[in-house]
Amino acid sequence: MRPLTFSILSFLFFSGLLYAQALDPELEKKASELLHKMTIQEKIGQLSQVNGEYSNISSGMRAKVQKGEIGSILNEVDTKTLNELQRIAVEESRLGIPLIFARDVIHGFKTIFPIPLGQAASWNPDLVEKGARIAAMEASSVGLHWTFAPMIDISRDPRWGRIAESLGEDPYLTSQLGVAMVRGFQGESLADKGTIAACAKHFVGYGAAEGGRDYNIANIPEN
């Protein structure tokens, strides 16, 4: 599936057109029809992500949403602002494709839980899942759709500054707790209320940055 097709399917999902985790032919047909209607600028716009303006909608932001030049917005958590931005996208843009609102909901939203590394020390997937479930319910209540979590990089160097966001150095434990977090965030179906889409991150090898320096090179030999 092409990246842009997936993006459009995601937007349709968040607008309430999808009622199951699996994509169906009718939904793919809708996405294909939208793609054929879109200009190059609108296609680029759906792949563009910007930071929110914190309870404010500037004339520039409004114009970009109206023109279909923004696909998703980060870190906007004011419900009134979220609703107005979504209204502009659906009612005032040419194709009416809704926005996706995202945030790093890593270890809680309103209710703050221990950092992921601390949660990993519990060795309790059920408890970790419950924490993610609560976070999803709280985040979705203000209009968020998507979180950049869980962070499942394997920690290889104690000097690395993002270890606190990880689930530790053990691949098996990380995999088990990562699955638990995804289940907590997404529930049985993303069509259900109180759920948000999870996004397991980052790219393979990110946790093996040389010298523990964030975004440094990573040496990953074949053996």
C-alpha positions as CSV (number, residue, x, y, z in Angstrom):
1,M,0.0,0.0,0.0
2,R,1.4,3.4,-1.0
3,P,2.2,5.7,2.0
4,L,-0.3,8.4,0.8
5,T,-3.0,5.8,0.5
6,F,-2.4,4.7,4.0
7,S,-2.5,8.3,5.2
8,I,-5.9,8.8,3.6
9,L,-7.2,5.6,5.1
10,S,-6.1,6.8,8.5
11,F,-8.0,10.1,8.0
12,L,-11.1,8.2,7.0
13,F,-10.8,6.0,10.0
14,F,-10.6,8.8,12.4
15,S,-13.6,10.4,10.8
16,G,-15.6,7.4,12.0
17,L,-16.0,5.6,8.7
18,L,-14.1,2.6,9.8
19,Y,-15.7,0.2,12.3
20,A,-13.1,-2.6,12.5
21,Q,-9.3,-2.9,12.8
22,A,-9.0,-4.4,9.3
23,L,-9.4,-2.3,6.3
24,D,-12.2,-3.2,4.0
25,P,-12.6,-2.9,0.2
26,E,-15.2,-0.1,0.5
27,L,-12.8,2.0,2.6
28,E,-10.0,1.5,0.2
29,K,-12.3,2.5,-2.6
30,K,-13.1,5.8,-0.8
31,A,-9.4,6.4,-0.3
32,S,-8.7,5.8,-4.0
33,E,-11.5,8.1,-5.0
34,L,-10.1,10.9,-2.8
35,L,-6.6,10.4,-4.2
36,H,-7.8,10.8,-7.7
37,K,-9.5,14.1,-6.7
38,M,-6.5,15.5,-4.9
39,T,-4.0,18.0,-6.4
40,I,-0.3,17.5,-5.8
41,Q,-0.4,20.2,-3.2
42,E,-3.2,18.5,-1.3
43,K,-1.3,15.2,-1.4
44,I,1.8,16.8,0.0
45,G,-0.4,18.5,2.6
46,Q,-1.8,15.2,3.9
47,L,1.8,14.1,4.6
48,S,2.6,17.4,6.4
49,Q,2.6,17.5,10.2
50,V,2.8,20.8,12.2
51,N,3.0,21.8,15.8
52,G,-0.1,23.2,17.4
53,E,-0.4,26.8,18.5
54,Y,-1.6,26.1,22.0
55,S,-5.2,27.3,22.3
56,N,-4.8,29.7,19.3
57,I,-5.6,29.4,15.6
58,S,-3.6,31.9,13.6
59,S,-4.8,33.2,10.2
60,G,-1.9,31.3,8.7
61,M,-2.9,28.0,10.3
62,R,-6.5,28.5,9.4
63,A,-5.6,29.1,5.8
64,K,-3.4,26.1,5.5
65,V,-6.1,23.8,6.9
66,Q,-8.6,25.3,4.5
67,K,-6.3,24.6,1.6
68,G,-5.6,21.1,2.7
69,E,-2.0,21.8,3.4
70,I,-1.9,20.1,6.8
71,G,-2.6,16.5,7.5
72,S,-1.9,16.2,11.2
73,I,-1.2,18.5,14.2
74,L,1.0,17.8,17.2
75,N,0.7,18.9,20.8
76,E,-2.6,20.7,20.6
77,V,-4.6,19.7,23.7
78,D,-7.2,22.4,24.1
79,T,-10.5,20.8,23.2
80,K,-12.2,23.9,21.9
81,T,-9.3,24.6,19.6
82,L,-9.1,21.0,18.4
83,N,-12.8,21.0,17.6
84,E,-12.6,24.3,15.7
85,L,-9.6,23.1,13.7
86,Q,-11.4,19.9,12.9
87,R,-14.5,21.9,11.8
88,I,-12.4,24.0,9.5
89,A,-10.8,20.9,7.9
90,V,-14.1,19.1,7.4
91,E,-16.4,22.0,6.5
92,E,-14.1,24.5,4.8
93,S,-11.5,22.5,2.9
94,R,-12.2,21.3,-0.6
95,L,-12.3,17.6,0.2
96,G,-13.3,17.7,3.8
97,I,-10.6,15.3,5.0
98,P,-10.3,15.5,8.8
99,L,-7.1,16.2,10.7
100,I,-5.3,13.7,12.9
101,F,-4.2,15.1,16.3
102,A,-1.2,13.6,18.0
103,R,0.9,13.9,21.1
104,D,3.6,12.0,23.0
105,V,1.4,10.3,25.5
106,I,4.2,8.2,26.9
107,H,3.4,7.4,30.5
108,G,0.1,9.0,31.1
109,F,-1.9,12.1,30.0
110,K,-3.7,13.7,32.9
111,T,-2.9,10.9,35.3
112,I,0.9,10.4,35.3
113,F,2.3,7.0,35.8
114,P,5.9,5.9,36.3
115,I,8.3,6.4,33.4
116,P,8.3,3.4,31.0
117,L,11.6,2.1,32.5
118,G,10.0,2.2,35.9
119,Q,6.9,0.4,34.5
120,A,9.2,-2.3,33.0
121,A,10.6,-2.9,36.5
122,S,7.2,-4.2,37.5
123,W,7.4,-7.1,35.1
124,N,3.6,-6.9,34.9
125,P,2.1,-6.6,31.4
126,D,-1.4,-6.4,32.7
127,L,-0.6,-3.4,34.9
128,V,1.3,-1.7,32.0
129,E,-1.7,-2.3,29.8
130,K,-4.1,-0.8,32.3
131,G,-1.9,2.3,32.5
132,A,-2.0,2.8,28.8
133,R,-5.7,2.2,28.8
134,I,-6.2,5.0,31.2
135,A,-3.9,7.3,29.3
136,A,-5.8,6.6,26.1
137,M,-9.2,7.3,27.7
138,E,-7.9,10.7,29.0
139,A,-6.1,11.7,25.8
140,S,-9.0,10.8,23.5
141,S,-11.4,12.8,25.7
142,V,-9.8,16.0,24.6
143,G,-9.7,14.9,20.9
144,L,-6.3,13.2,20.4
145,H,-6.2,10.3,18.0
146,W,-2.6,9.2,18.0
147,T,0.4,8.7,20.4
148,F,4.1,8.3,19.7
149,A,4.4,5.3,22.0
150,P,5.5,2.8,23.0
151,M,9.2,3.4,22.6
152,I,10.6,-0.1,22.2
153,D,14.3,0.7,21.4
154,I,16.6,-1.7,23.3
155,S,18.9,0.2,25.6
156,R,22.6,-0.6,24.9
157,D,24.5,2.2,26.6
158,P,23.6,3.6,30.0
159,R,24.8,7.1,28.8
160,W,22.0,7.3,26.3
161,G,19.7,10.1,27.2
162,R,16.4,8.3,26.2
163,I,16.7,5.2,28.4
164,A,14.0,6.5,30.7
165,E,11.6,6.4,27.8
166,S,12.5,2.9,26.9
167,L,11.5,-0.4,28.5
168,G,15.1,-1.4,29.3
169,E,17.8,-3.6,27.9
170,D,15.9,-6.9,27.5
171,P,14.4,-7.7,24.1
172,Y,11.9,-10.2,25.5
173,L,10.6,-8.0,28.3
174,T,10.4,-5.0,25.9
175,S,8.4,-7.0,23.4
176,Q,5.9,-8.2,26.0
177,L,5.4,-4.8,27.5
178,G,5.3,-3.1,24.2
179,V,2.4,-5.4,23.1
180,A,0.7,-4.6,26.4
181,M,1.0,-0.9,25.8
182,V,-0.4,-1.1,22.3
183,R,-3.4,-3.1,23.5
184,G,-3.9,-0.6,26.2
185,F,-3.9,2.4,23.8
186,Q,-5.9,0.8,21.1
187,G,-8.3,-1.5,22.9
188,E,-10.3,-4.1,21.0
189,S,-11.0,-1.7,18.2
190,L,-9.9,1.8,17.3
191,A,-13.5,2.5,16.4
192,D,-14.3,2.3,20.1
193,K,-14.5,5.4,22.3
194,G,-11.6,6.0,24.6
195,T,-8.9,4.6,22.2
196,I,-5.9,6.2,20.4
197,A,-3.6,4.8,17.8
198,A,-0.3,3.6,19.1
199,C,3.0,4.1,17.2
200,A,5.8,1.8,18.2
201,K,9.1,3.7,17.8
202,H,12.0,4.2,16.7
203,F,14.0,2.9,13.8
204,V,16.0,-0.3,14.4
205,G,19.3,0.5,16.1
206,Y,18.4,3.9,17.5
207,G,19.0,2.6,21.0
208,A,22.5,1.6,20.0
209,A,23.8,5.1,19.3
210,E,27.6,5.1,19.7
211,G,28.8,6.8,22.9
212,G,25.3,7.1,24.1
213,R,24.9,10.3,22.1
214,D,21.4,10.8,20.8
215,Y,21.1,10.6,17.0
216,N,24.6,9.4,16.7
217,I,25.7,6.7,14.3
218,A,25.0,3.1,15.3
219,N,27.3,0.2,14.3
220,I,25.3,-2.9,13.8
221,P,27.4,-5.7,12.2
222,E,26.0,-8.7,10.6
223,N,27.4,-11.0,13.3
